[in-house]
Amino acid sequence: MSRPQVVTADEWRAARDALLAREKELTHALDELAARRRRLPMVHLAKPYRFIAPDGATAGLVDLFAGARQLVTYHHMLEPGQDYVCRGCATFTDNLPEHAQEHLRARDTRLILMSRAPQAEIQTLRQRMGWPLPWYSSYGSDYNDDLALGGGFGLSVLLRDGDEVFLTYFTTARGVDRLRPDFNLLDLTPYGRQETWEDSPEGWPQTPTMQWLRPHDEYGVW
């Protein structure tokens, strides 16, 4: 088995301390990025968008907040009539803990899911996967197109001031990675995510990007 070099405890500590110095640099860089993110301008969303709530009720933009001041939405790739489960979106949603909502609420923030599929199709997948987060349908709305989502996935952040709603942030692709506990935990391990794009030593186990991902109920039992 290919594996890291074996050294003495003192040698390991020296190497770890050198890496820790670099980690602290990156932590400060992330803090600086977050500070810049808090200073981004925003866009007023003035259209009368309509969504379907999990209970089948019609909801406007303001209703999505459920009284909160900030709204984080993961735009899950589930299109009308889609006959497969998006592995990336399913595994991301698997990583959203049920009790995150309570912690976010302490800072006047709500987390929801949203898809373009009709609510009946959303509920079928939600019941199969056991996901507890509120999941709204934007079926028939041009909301996704206005956010330049198309049929893709992404994460948006909205701010509410009374009845006015503003788009403050959006990210997709690798911008969503840092929110996943599984990826972040794997990044701490010797073998990492074990994907071919990673810069790993010769002989490390690797497979094509995301090929290994499955919805949680499709993995074998340990």
N, C-alpha and C positions, 0 to 999 in steps of 0.2 A: 504494500500500500504506500503510495506517495504521501509523505507527511512532512511537517516542518522540521527543521534541524533541532536536535536535542543539545541543549547547552546547560551550563551550571546555573544555579539560582541567581548568582550575582550577575552573570552575563544576561540572563533573562530580564532582571530588574533594570539594567542599564538600557537594554533595547526598549523595554516598556516605557521607561521615563522619556526616552527620545521621542517615541510615538506620542506620548501624552502631551508633550510640548506642542507637537503639530496639531493634535486634537483640540487643544485649547485655542490655538490660532483660528481654527475653523469654527469653533463655537463662537468666538468673538465676531467672526465674519458673518455668521448666521444672525447674530444679534443685530449687526449693522444692517443686514438685509431686512430684518423684521422692522427696524426703525424706519427704513425707507418705505416699506410697504404701508406702514401706518400713515405716511404722508402722501400716498398716492391720491390724485384727484378722483372724482367719481362721476358716474353717468346717471342722470335721472331716467328712471323707467316709467314713462307716463302712459303707456298703452294699457288698456283695460284687459289684461290677460285673464284667462279663466282656466282653472285646473279642476281636477276631480280628486277629492280627498279620499282617504282609505274607507270612510264610511259611505261613500257615494255622493256626498254633498258637493255642490259647486263652491269653489274657493277662488278668491282674488289674490293678488300678490300680498296684500296686507295680511290676509288670513293665514298665509303660510308661516308667519312669524309667531302666531299664537300668543301675541302680546309681548314677545321679546323685542329687543332693539336690534339684534344682529341675527342673520340667518346664514348658515352654511349648508349648501346643497351639493350632494354627490349626484351627478347626472349619470345614471346607470344605463348601460346600453341594452335596452329592451325595446325593440321596435314592434309596431303592430304586426301580429301574425308571426313573429319570430319563432322558429321551431328549434332553436338551440339556446344554450345558456352561455353567455359570454364568460369565459374562464377568468379573464382579468377583472371584470366587474364583480363577478361572484366572489372571487377570493378577496378583493378589496372590501366588499361589504361584509364578508365573514370576519374581517379584522376590525370592524366598528363595534366596540363593546356596548352592551345594553346600558350600562350605568354611566357611559360618557355623557348622556343627556343631562343627568343630574348635575354633574360638574360644570357643564357648559351653562346650565340654567343659573348657576351661582354668579355667572358673569353676563346675564341677560342675553344669552345666545342660544339658538335652537339649531339642531342638526336634523336634516331630512334627506330622503332619497327622492329622485324624480326620474320618470321615464316617459317616452312618447307612446308606449303601448297603452291600450285601454285599461281601466282599473281592474276589470275581470281577469285579464291576462297577468297583470301585476300580482294580484292576490293568489293566483295559482302558484306562481314561483315563490312568493313570500311564504306561503303555507308549507311548501315543500322544504324550504331552506330554514324556516324558523326565525327569520329576521324580524326583530321587534321594532325597528325604527319606523316612524311615519313615512309612507311612500306614496307620493302624489303622481298623478297622470297629467301630462301636458298634451294628451291626445287632442288633435284638432287645432292646437294653438301654434302660432309661429314663434313662441318663446325660445325654443332651441335654436332656430335659425337666427333670431336676433342676437343671440349670444354667440353666434358663429360655431355652434356645436354640430349642426347637421345631425347625423346619426351617431356621432362619436360620444366619448365619455369626457368628463371633466369635473372640476370642483369650482363652484362659484360662491362668492361672499356678497351678501346684500346688507345694507343698512337702512333702517326705517326711522323716519322722523315724522311722527304723527301718521298721516295718511300718505306721505310721500316715501317712495322707495328708490334706493340708489344702488347701482352695481359698483362695488369697490374693488373687487379682485376676481380673477379667473386664472385657473391653471389646468393643464392636462399633461398627458404623457409622463415623463419622468418627474414633473412637478408634483405628482400625486404620490410618488414612491415614498417620500419621507414620512408620510402619514400612516404607512403600513407597519405595524409591529413585526409581522413575519419577516419582511425584507430587512428591517433595521436590526432584528436579532440575528438573522443570517449574516449580515454584514460584519458582525462581531466575531464570527466563527472562522477557523482556519480555512475552510473550503468556500466560504461566502455563499452566494446564491447558486454557485455551480453552473453558471451560464457562460456561453462562449464569448460574450462581449467583455467579460471581466478580465482585468490584467492579473492573472494568477500564475504561479510558478509552473514550469513544465511538469506534466503528469498529473496535475490536479483534475478531479472529476468535473466534467463540464458537459452540458447539453444545450441545444438551441434555446434561445431566449423564450421564456414562459412556456416551453413545451411541457414542463413538469406540473404546471398548475392545474388543479381540478377544483370544482365545487366541493365543499367539505364532505358531502355524502357520496362522493365518487372515489375517494381514496380507499385503499384496502385497510383492513383492521389489523392493528399491531398486536 
